[in-house]
Amino acid sequence: MTEDLLDYWLRMIKPFFPDNAWFQSGISGGDHIIQIDWNLETDLHKQSRRSRKIEIVIKEEVIDSYLEQSKDLRGLYDIRMREWIAEHYHNFCLDQEAYPSNSAAPIKWRISKDVFHP
């Protein structure tokens, strides 16, 4: 069930990122992890640069809480998660987060219960 939920959340957040974004997802210690980065197309004459990797971490207790809710309440949680992702992406400074290689530590966005219960 949690792998299906991870796939669902991944499909839900993909539209917020560039079309050429690369997504990797998995489960680590019960937490859902989604890593995202993409090619930056700022200057055709410079070496291809990639965005800094974003790592979205959804803790196990958040997943458990989500799964315990009714379908209607999950729908509300989905809306809140999309709003949270959109806000974080909007505030993500692309030019300052560009690297010639993707060797920099990822920026972690942790989704806590507070996202669902503001």
DSSP file (Angstrom, degrees, kcal/mol; ACC not computed):
  #  RESIDUE AA STRUCTURE BP1 BP2  ACC     N-H-->O    O-->H-N    N-H-->O    O-->H-N    TCO  KAPPA ALPHA  PHI   PSI    X-CA   Y-CA   Z-CA
    1    1 A M     >        0   0    0      0, 0.0     4,-2.1     0, 0.0     5,-0.1   0.000 360.0 360.0 360.0 -40.5    0.0    0.0    0.0
    2    2 A T  H  >  +     0   0    0      1,-0.2     4,-2.4     2,-0.2     5,-0.1   0.844 360.0  54.1 -69.6 -30.3    2.7    2.5    0.8
    3    3 A E  H  > S+     0   0    0      2,-0.2     4,-2.3     1,-0.2    -1,-0.2   0.897 108.6  49.8 -67.1 -38.5    4.5    1.9   -2.5
    4    4 A D  H  > S+     0   0    0      2,-0.2     4,-2.3     1,-0.2    -2,-0.2   0.899 110.8  50.1 -62.5 -40.2    1.2    2.8   -4.2
    5    5 A L  H  X S+     0   0    0     -4,-2.1     4,-2.9     2,-0.2     5,-0.2   0.901 108.5  52.0 -65.1 -41.4    0.9    5.9   -2.1
    6    6 A L  H  X S+     0   0    0     -4,-2.4     4,-2.4     2,-0.2    -2,-0.2   0.927 110.9  47.5 -61.0 -45.0    4.5    6.9   -3.0
    7    7 A D  H  X S+     0   0    0     -4,-2.3     4,-2.4     2,-0.2    -2,-0.2   0.900 111.9  51.0 -61.4 -41.1    3.6    6.5   -6.7
    8    8 A Y  H  X S+     0   0    0     -4,-2.3     4,-1.9     2,-0.2    -2,-0.2   0.935 111.9  45.8 -62.3 -48.0    0.4    8.5   -6.2
    9    9 A W  H  X S+     0   0    0     -4,-2.9     4,-1.8     2,-0.2    -2,-0.2   0.878 111.1  53.7 -64.7 -37.2    2.3   11.4   -4.4
   10   10 A L  H  X S+     0   0    0     -4,-2.4     4,-1.6    -5,-0.2    -1,-0.2   0.935 110.0  46.3 -62.5 -46.3    5.0   11.3   -7.1
   11   11 A R  H  < S+     0   0    0     -4,-2.4    -1,-0.2     1,-0.2    -2,-0.2   0.850 111.0  55.2 -62.1 -34.1    2.3   11.7   -9.9
   12   12 A M  H  < S+     0   0    0     -4,-1.9    -1,-0.2     1,-0.2    -2,-0.2   0.843 113.7  37.8 -69.9 -35.2    0.7   14.5   -7.8
   13   13 A I  H >< S+     0   0    0     -4,-1.8     3,-1.9    -3,-0.2     4,-0.4   0.677  92.1  87.0 -94.0 -17.3    3.8   16.6   -7.5
   14   14 A K  G >< S+     0   0    0     -4,-1.6     3,-1.8     1,-0.3    -1,-0.2   0.856  80.2  62.8 -52.8 -40.9    5.4   16.1  -11.0
   15   15 A P  G 3  S+     0   0    0      0, 0.0    -1,-0.3     0, 0.0    -2,-0.1   0.702  94.3  63.4 -61.6 -16.8    3.4   19.0  -12.6
   16   16 A F  G <  S+     0   0    0     -3,-1.9    -2,-0.2    -4,-0.1    -3,-0.1   0.653  98.0  66.2 -79.2 -14.8    5.1   21.5  -10.3
   17   17 A F  S <  S-     0   0    0     -3,-1.8     4,-0.1    -4,-0.4    69,-0.0  -0.640  98.5 -78.6-109.1 162.8    8.6   20.8  -11.7
   18   18 A P    >   -     0   0    0      0, 0.0     3,-1.9     0, 0.0    -1,-0.2  -0.124  42.2-112.8 -56.8 155.4   10.1   21.4  -15.1
   19   19 A D  T 3  S+     0   0    0      1,-0.3    -2,-0.0    -4,-0.1    -5,-0.0   0.804 117.2  53.3 -59.8 -30.1    9.3   19.0  -17.9
   20   20 A N  T 3  S+     0   0    0     19,-0.1    19,-0.4     2,-0.1    -1,-0.3   0.254  81.1 134.1 -92.0  15.0   12.8   17.7  -18.0
   21   21 A A    <   -     0   0    0     -3,-1.9     2,-0.5    17,-0.2    17,-0.2  -0.337  48.9-141.2 -65.9 144.1   12.9   17.0  -14.2
   22   22 A W  E     -A   37   0A   0     15,-3.8    15,-1.6     2,-0.0     2,-0.4  -0.932  18.0-164.3-108.5 128.2   14.3   13.7  -13.2
   23   23 A F  E     +A   36   0A   0     -2,-0.5     2,-0.4    13,-0.2    13,-0.2  -0.918  12.5 179.6-117.4 137.5   12.6   11.9  -10.3
   24   24 A Q  E     -A   35   0A   0     11,-2.3    11,-3.5    -2,-0.4     2,-0.3  -0.997  12.4-179.0-132.6 132.1   13.8    9.1   -8.2
   25   25 A S  E     +A   34   0A   0     -2,-0.4     2,-0.3     9,-0.2     9,-0.2  -0.933  11.2 137.9-133.1 155.8   11.7    7.7   -5.4
   26   26 A G  E     -A   33   0A   0      7,-2.1     7,-2.9    -2,-0.3     2,-0.5  -0.979  45.1 -95.4-173.8-178.9   12.0    5.0   -2.8
   27   27 A I  E     -A   32   0A   0     -2,-0.3     2,-0.4     5,-0.2     5,-0.2  -0.966  30.6-178.5-119.1 131.1   11.4    4.0    0.8
   28   28 A S  E >  S-A   31   0A   0      3,-2.6     3,-1.9    -2,-0.5    -2,-0.0  -0.948  73.3 -23.0-133.8 112.4   14.1    4.2    3.4
   29   29 A G  T 3  S-     0   0    0     -2,-0.4    31,-0.2     1,-0.3     3,-0.1   0.788 126.4 -51.6  61.0  28.1   13.4    3.1    7.0
   30   30 A G  T 3  S+     0   0    0      1,-0.3    -1,-0.3    29,-0.1     2,-0.3   0.217 115.9 114.0  92.9 -15.0    9.7    3.5    6.5
   31   31 A D  E <   -A   28   0A   0     -3,-1.9    -3,-2.6    28,-0.1     2,-0.4  -0.644  67.1-125.0 -88.3 146.7   10.0    7.1    5.2
   32   32 A H  E     -AB  27  58A   0     26,-2.6    26,-2.9    -2,-0.3     2,-0.4  -0.780  26.8-166.3 -87.7 133.8    9.1    8.0    1.6
   33   33 A I  E     -AB  26  57A   0     -7,-2.9    -7,-2.1    -2,-0.4     2,-0.5  -0.987   9.6-177.4-124.5 127.7   12.0    9.8   -0.2
   34   34 A I  E     -AB  25  56A   0     22,-2.3    22,-3.4    -2,-0.4     2,-0.4  -0.986   7.8-165.3-124.6 120.1   11.5   11.6   -3.5
   35   35 A Q  E     -AB  24  55A   0    -11,-3.5   -11,-2.3    -2,-0.5     2,-0.4  -0.883  10.4-178.4-107.4 137.7   14.6   13.1   -5.2
   36   36 A I  E     +AB  23  54A   0     18,-2.6    18,-3.0    -2,-0.4     2,-0.3  -0.997  13.1 145.9-138.6 135.4   14.3   15.6   -7.9
   37   37 A D  E     -A   22   0A   0    -15,-1.6   -15,-3.8    -2,-0.4     2,-0.3  -0.960  16.8-169.2-156.0 170.3   16.6   17.6  -10.2
   38   38 A W        -     0   0    0     -2,-0.3    13,-3.0   -17,-0.2     2,-0.2  -0.983  32.5 -87.9-157.3 160.7   16.7   18.9  -13.7
   39   39 A N  E     -D   50   0B   0    -19,-0.4     2,-0.5    -2,-0.3    11,-0.3  -0.555  38.2-136.6 -72.9 137.8   18.9   20.4  -16.4
   40   40 A L  E     -D   49   0B   0      9,-3.5     9,-0.7    -2,-0.2     2,-0.3  -0.857  11.2-163.1 -96.1 130.0   19.1   24.2  -16.3
   41   41 A E        +     0   0    0     -2,-0.5     3,-0.2     1,-0.2    -1,-0.1  -0.405  47.4 123.6-109.5  54.4   18.8   25.7  -19.8
   42   42 A T  S    S+     0   0    0     -2,-0.3     2,-0.4     1,-0.3    -1,-0.2   0.830  77.4  16.6 -86.3 -34.0   20.2   29.2  -18.9
   43   43 A D    >   -     0   0    0     -3,-0.3     3,-1.0     4,-0.1    -1,-0.3  -0.930  56.2-159.1-146.9 115.7   23.1   29.5  -21.4
   44   44 A L  T 3  S+     0   0    0     -2,-0.4    -1,-0.1     1,-0.2     4,-0.1   0.708  94.0  56.3 -67.7 -19.8   23.5   27.3  -24.4
   45   45 A H  T 3  S+     0   0    0      2,-0.1    -1,-0.2     3,-0.0     2,-0.2   0.575  96.5  76.3 -90.4 -10.3   27.3   28.1  -24.6
   46   46 A K  S <  S-     0   0    0     -3,-1.0     3,-0.1     1,-0.1    -3,-0.1  -0.585  97.5 -81.7 -98.1 161.9   28.1   26.9  -21.0
   47   47 A Q        -     0   0    0     -2,-0.2    -1,-0.1     1,-0.1    -4,-0.1  -0.291  61.6 -88.5 -57.4 142.7   28.5   23.4  -19.7
   48   48 A S        -     0   0    0     -4,-0.1     2,-0.3    -3,-0.1    -1,-0.1  -0.336  50.2-159.7 -56.5 127.5   25.2   21.8  -19.0
   49   49 A R  E     -D   40   0B   0     -9,-0.7    -9,-3.5    -3,-0.1     2,-0.3  -0.844   3.9-148.7-112.3 149.7   24.2   22.6  -15.4
   50   50 A R  E     -DE  39  99B   0     49,-2.2    49,-2.2    -2,-0.3   -11,-0.2  -0.851  23.1-108.2-113.9 151.8   21.8   20.8  -13.2
   51   51 A S  E     - E   0  98B   0    -13,-3.0    47,-0.2    -2,-0.3     2,-0.2  -0.293  48.1 -88.6 -66.0 161.0   19.6   22.2  -10.5
   52   52 A R        -     0   0    0     45,-1.4     2,-0.2    42,-0.2    -1,-0.1  -0.531  55.0-100.8 -68.0 142.1   20.6   21.4   -6.9
   53   53 A K        -     0   0    0     51,-0.3    54,-2.9    -2,-0.2     2,-0.5  -0.442  31.7-150.3 -70.1 135.5   18.9   18.1   -6.0
   54   54 A I  E     -Bc  36 107A   0    -18,-3.0   -18,-2.6    52,-0.2     2,-0.6  -0.904   7.0-162.7-103.1 133.1   15.7   18.4   -3.9
   55   55 A E  E     -Bc  35 108A   0     52,-3.3    54,-2.7    -2,-0.5     2,-0.6  -0.948   2.3-160.4-120.4 111.1   15.0   15.6   -1.5
   56   56 A I  E     -Bc  34 109A   0    -22,-3.4   -22,-2.3    -2,-0.6     2,-0.5  -0.809   8.9-164.7 -91.7 122.8   11.4   15.4   -0.2
   57   57 A V  E     -Bc  33 110A   0     52,-2.7    54,-3.1    -2,-0.6     2,-0.6  -0.940   7.9-170.9-113.3 121.0   11.2   13.3    2.9
   58   58 A I  E     -Bc  32 111A   0    -26,-2.9   -26,-2.6    -2,-0.5    54,-0.1  -0.935  25.4-132.3-113.1 109.3    7.8   12.1    4.1
   59   59 A K    >>  -     0   0    0     52,-1.1     4,-1.9    -2,-0.6     3,-0.6  -0.163  14.8-116.8 -65.1 153.0    8.1   10.6    7.5
   60   60 A E  H 3> S+     0   0    0      1,-0.2     4,-2.8     2,-0.2     5,-0.2   0.864 114.4  55.1 -57.5 -40.7    6.6    7.2    8.4
   61   61 A E  H 3> S+     0   0    0      1,-0.2     4,-2.2     2,-0.2    -1,-0.2   0.827 106.4  52.1 -67.2 -28.9    4.3    8.7   11.0
   62   62 A V  H <> S+     0   0    0     -3,-0.6     4,-2.5     2,-0.2    -1,-0.2   0.908 110.6  48.2 -68.6 -42.1    2.9   11.2    8.4
   63   63 A I  H  X S+     0   0    0     -4,-1.9     4,-2.6     2,-0.2    -2,-0.2   0.939 112.2  48.6 -62.4 -47.8    2.2    8.3    6.0
   64   64 A D  H  X S+     0   0    0     -4,-2.8     4,-1.3     1,-0.2    -2,-0.2   0.917 112.2  48.7 -59.7 -44.3    0.5    6.3    8.8
   65   65 A S  H  < S+     0   0    0     -4,-2.2     4,-0.5     1,-0.2     3,-0.3   0.912 111.3  50.3 -62.2 -43.1   -1.6    9.3    9.8
   66   66 A Y  H >< S+     0   0    0     -4,-2.5     3,-1.4     1,-0.2    -2,-0.2   0.926 109.4  50.5 -60.0 -46.4   -2.6    9.9    6.1
   67   67 A L  H 3< S+     0   0    0     -4,-2.6    -1,-0.2     1,-0.3    -2,-0.2   0.739 104.1  59.2 -67.7 -22.7   -3.6    6.2    5.6
   68   68 A E  T 3< S+     0   0    0     -4,-1.3    -1,-0.3    -3,-0.3    -2,-0.2   0.597  91.7  92.3 -79.5 -11.1   -5.8    6.3    8.7
   69   69 A Q  S <  S-     0   0    0     -3,-1.4    -3,-0.0    -4,-0.5     2,-0.0  -0.361  82.8-100.0 -87.0 162.2   -8.0    9.1    7.4
   70   70 A S     >  -     0   0    0      1,-0.1     4,-2.4    -2,-0.1     5,-0.2  -0.273  38.4-104.8 -69.9 164.4  -11.2    9.0    5.4
   71   71 A K  H  > S+     0   0    0      1,-0.2     4,-1.8     2,-0.2     5,-0.1   0.890 121.5  51.7 -59.9 -40.9  -11.1    9.5    1.6
   72   72 A D  H  > S+     0   0    0      2,-0.2     4,-1.6     1,-0.2    -1,-0.2   0.914 110.8  46.7 -63.5 -43.8  -12.5   13.0    1.9
   73   73 A L  H  > S+     0   0    0      1,-0.2     4,-2.4     2,-0.2    -1,-0.2   0.868 108.8  55.3 -68.7 -35.7   -9.9   14.0    4.5
   74   74 A R  H  X S+     0   0    0     -4,-2.4     4,-2.6     1,-0.2    -1,-0.2   0.895 104.2  55.3 -61.8 -38.2   -7.1   12.5    2.3
   75   75 A G  H  X S+     0   0    0     -4,-1.8     4,-1.9     2,-0.2    -2,-0.2   0.906 108.3  47.7 -59.9 -42.3   -8.3   14.7   -0.5
   76   76 A L  H  X S+     0   0    0     -4,-1.6     4,-2.3     2,-0.2    -2,-0.2   0.905 110.9  51.2 -64.3 -42.0   -7.9   17.8    1.7
   77   77 A Y  H  X S+     0   0    0     -4,-2.4     4,-2.5     1,-0.2    -2,-0.2   0.885 107.1  54.3 -62.2 -38.9   -4.4   16.6    2.7
   78   78 A D  H  X S+     0   0    0     -4,-2.6     4,-2.5     2,-0.2    -1,-0.2   0.913 108.0  49.5 -60.9 -42.9   -3.6   16.2   -1.0
   79   79 A I  H  X S+     0   0    0     -4,-1.9     4,-2.4     1,-0.2    -2,-0.2   0.930 111.6  48.4 -61.6 -45.9   -4.6   19.8   -1.6
   80   80 A R  H  X S+     0   0    0     -4,-2.3     4,-2.2     1,-0.2    -2,-0.2   0.877 111.0  50.5 -64.2 -37.5   -2.5   21.0    1.3
   81   81 A M  H  X S+     0   0    0     -4,-2.5     4,-2.7     2,-0.2     5,-0.2   0.919 109.9  49.8 -67.5 -42.4    0.5   18.9    0.2
   82   82 A R  H  X S+     0   0    0     -4,-2.5     4,-2.7     1,-0.2    -2,-0.2   0.918 111.9  48.8 -60.8 -42.5    0.3   20.4   -3.4
   83   83 A E  H  X S+     0   0    0     -4,-2.4     4,-2.3     2,-0.2    -1,-0.2   0.898 111.8  49.4 -62.9 -40.3    0.1   23.9   -2.0
   84   84 A W  H  X S+     0   0    0     -4,-2.2     4,-2.4     2,-0.2    -2,-0.2   0.923 112.9  46.0 -65.2 -45.9    3.1   23.2    0.2
   85   85 A I  H  X S+     0   0    0     -4,-2.7     4,-2.8     2,-0.2     5,-0.2   0.927 112.5  51.2 -63.0 -45.4    5.2   21.8   -2.7
   86   86 A A  H  X S+     0   0    0     -4,-2.7     4,-2.5    -5,-0.2    -2,-0.2   0.911 111.3  47.9 -59.6 -43.4    4.1   24.7   -4.9
   87   87 A E  H  X S+     0   0    0     -4,-2.3     4,-1.8     2,-0.2    -1,-0.2   0.925 113.2  47.0 -64.4 -45.1    5.2   27.3   -2.3
   88   88 A H  H  < S+     0   0    0     -4,-2.4     4,-0.5     1,-0.2    -2,-0.2   0.899 113.8  47.9 -65.1 -39.9    8.6   25.6   -1.7
   89   89 A Y  H >< S+     0   0    0     -4,-2.8     3,-1.1     1,-0.2    -1,-0.2   0.915 109.1  53.7 -66.4 -41.4    9.3   25.3   -5.4
   90   90 A H  H 3< S+     0   0    0     -4,-2.5    -1,-0.2     1,-0.3    -2,-0.2   0.864 111.7  45.8 -59.6 -36.5    8.3   28.9   -5.9
   91   91 A N  T 3< S+     0   0    0     -4,-1.8     2,-0.6    -5,-0.2    -1,-0.3   0.472  86.7 107.1 -86.7  -2.9   10.8   30.0   -3.2
   92   92 A F    <   -     0   0    0     -3,-1.1     2,-0.9    -4,-0.5     5,-0.0  -0.686  69.1-139.8 -79.5 116.8   13.5   27.7   -4.6
   93   93 A C     >  -     0   0    0     -2,-0.6     4,-0.8     1,-0.2    -2,-0.1  -0.687  16.2-168.7 -84.3 105.2   16.1   30.0   -6.2
   94   94 A L  T >4 S+     0   0    0     -2,-0.9     3,-0.8     1,-0.2   -42,-0.2   0.914  80.4  50.7 -64.1 -46.7   17.2   28.2   -9.4
   95   95 A D  G >4 S+     0   0    0      1,-0.3     3,-0.9     2,-0.2    -1,-0.2   0.871 112.6  45.9 -64.4 -37.0   20.2   30.4  -10.4
   96   96 A Q  G 34 S+     0   0    0      1,-0.2    -1,-0.3   -44,-0.0    -2,-0.2   0.632 110.8  55.4 -79.4 -12.1   21.8   30.2   -6.9
   97   97 A E  G << S+     0   0    0     -4,-0.8   -45,-1.4    -3,-0.8     2,-0.4   0.025  81.0 117.3-109.2  27.1   21.2   26.4   -6.8
   98   98 A A  E <   +E   51   0B   0     -3,-0.9   -47,-0.2   -47,-0.2     3,-0.1  -0.766  37.0 179.6 -99.5 141.7   22.9   25.5  -10.0
   99   99 A Y  E     -E   50   0B   0    -49,-2.2   -49,-2.2    -2,-0.4    -2,-0.0  -0.994  36.8-129.5-139.4 143.3   26.0   23.2  -10.0
  100  100 A P  S    S+     0   0    0      0, 0.0     2,-0.3     0, 0.0    -1,-0.1   0.848 102.3  19.1 -61.0 -32.6   28.2   21.9  -12.9
  101  101 A S  S    S-     0   0    0    -51,-0.1     3,-0.5   -52,-0.1     2,-0.3  -0.855  86.2-113.7-129.2 169.0   27.7   18.4  -11.4
  102  102 A N  S    S+     0   0    0     -2,-0.3   -49,-0.0     1,-0.2   -51,-0.0  -0.184  78.6 115.4 -97.3  43.2   25.1   17.1   -9.0
  103  103 A S        +     0   0    0     -2,-0.3    -1,-0.2     2,-0.1   -51,-0.0   0.615  44.4 102.5 -89.4 -13.2   27.7   16.6   -6.2
  104  104 A A  S    S-     0   0    0     -3,-0.5   -51,-0.3     1,-0.1     3,-0.1  -0.346  86.8 -92.9 -69.8 151.7   26.3   19.1   -3.7
  105  105 A A        -     0   0    0      1,-0.1    -1,-0.1   -53,-0.1    -2,-0.1  -0.371  50.0-106.0 -61.8 140.1   24.2   17.8   -0.8
  106  106 A P        -     0   0    0      0, 0.0     2,-0.5     0, 0.0   -52,-0.2  -0.283  25.8-114.0 -67.4 154.3   20.5   17.8   -1.6
  107  107 A I  E     -c   54   0A   0    -54,-2.9   -52,-3.3    -3,-0.1     2,-0.5  -0.787  34.8-139.1 -84.1 127.1   18.2   20.4   -0.2
  108  108 A K  E     -c   55   0A   0     -2,-0.5     2,-0.6   -54,-0.2   -52,-0.2  -0.790  18.2-170.6 -97.9 127.2   15.8   18.5    2.1
  109  109 A W  E     -c   56   0A   0    -54,-2.7   -52,-2.7    -2,-0.5     2,-0.6  -0.962  14.7-159.1-110.6 112.4   12.1   19.4    2.2
  110  110 A R  E     -c   57   0A   0     -2,-0.6     2,-0.7   -54,-0.2   -52,-0.2  -0.823   5.4-150.9 -99.1 123.4   10.6   17.5    5.1
  111  111 A I  E     +c   58   0A   0    -54,-3.1   -52,-1.1    -2,-0.6     2,-0.2  -0.832  24.9 176.2 -94.2 116.0    6.8   17.0    5.1
  112  112 A S    >>  -     0   0    0     -2,-0.7     3,-1.5   -54,-0.1     4,-0.6  -0.526  49.6 -92.4-109.2 177.3    5.5   16.8    8.6
  113  113 A K  H >> S+     0   0    0      1,-0.3     4,-1.9    -2,-0.2     3,-0.8   0.767 119.0  73.4 -61.5 -24.5    2.1   16.5   10.1
  114  114 A D  H 34 S+     0   0    0      1,-0.3    -1,-0.3     2,-0.2    -3,-0.0   0.778  86.2  63.5 -62.3 -26.7    2.0   20.3   10.2
  115  115 A V  H <4 S+     0   0    0     -3,-1.5    -1,-0.3     1,-0.2    -2,-0.2   0.893 111.9  35.9 -62.5 -38.6    1.6   20.3    6.4
  116  116 A F  H << S+     0   0    0     -3,-0.8    -2,-0.2    -4,-0.6    -1,-0.2   0.741 125.2  40.9 -86.3 -25.1   -1.7   18.5    6.8
  117  117 A H     <        0   0    0     -4,-1.9    -1,-0.2     1,-0.1    -2,-0.1  -0.645 360.0 360.0-124.4  72.9   -2.8   20.3   10.0
  118  118 A P              0   0    0      0, 0.0    -1,-0.1     0, 0.0    -4,-0.1   0.527 360.0 360.0 -67.5 360.0   -1.8   24.0    9.7
